[in-house]
Amino acid sequence: MPAKCFMDFKPAGGLCHIFLACLKFRHEHNWKKIDLSSSSRLEKHIEMLGCVERDLISSKCWEKPVVFISPSIEKALTSRLMEAVERMGATVASSPVEATHVIHPPPSNWPGNSSEDSQHQRFRVIFQEGRGVLLHWLYSPGTYTTWFTGLQMEWPYGVESPPHPESGRPWDVDARWLLYSEEYNEWMVEEDFLLPAGGLRPRASYTRKYYHTIMCGSGSIG
């Protein structure tokens, strides 16, 4: 399940359903607590996460991707994408109209793997609480976030709302979104892979150096 479900704080939103599904599972199995570090309960934990996923889908807090692979993608890459779809448990659509995600060719300068993108040092601020901010690092999974706390000043630019397609329209993302999702075994953040010429625009991103310049080198990573 994508990390954005954990950031959905609305009443009856994603986080609410995650907690309720876990508490229900704990009650049904007479657990005193949920201890994810317990290796003896690994299979049960996987079963519990399956229950959480089904609850998120049934409550329409999340929709499992249905992808349409653009015919403009070369054959060899299409084969890799089809394998990624299968491993991630997604579905292939026969037309863009049926899809939640339309997969387009990657950038022309892409080396064919995540080696360069994984070294990317740009971030977006996705949450702010007082003088603390939660950062998402571009081209990394949504769970790879960093808390900066104890800042001398509040983040001056606020937190923008994330982009999202209009109702009934799919995400237009490049092939890296699906390939990196398979690599990390986690659905990546669509915003990082939006097409430059598409209708959606990503939120502003910043370099680590710029962050420290603006914030005067204050704060600690948590």
Beta strands, then each sheet from edge to edge (+ up, - down):
strand 1: 66-69
strand 2: 91-92
strand 3: 101-104
strand 4: 122-129
strand 5: 132-137
strand 6: 145-149
strand 7: 171-174
strand 8: 206-207
strand 9: 220-221
sheet 1: 2+ 1+ 3+ 7+
sheet 2: 8+ 4- 5+ 6- 9+
end
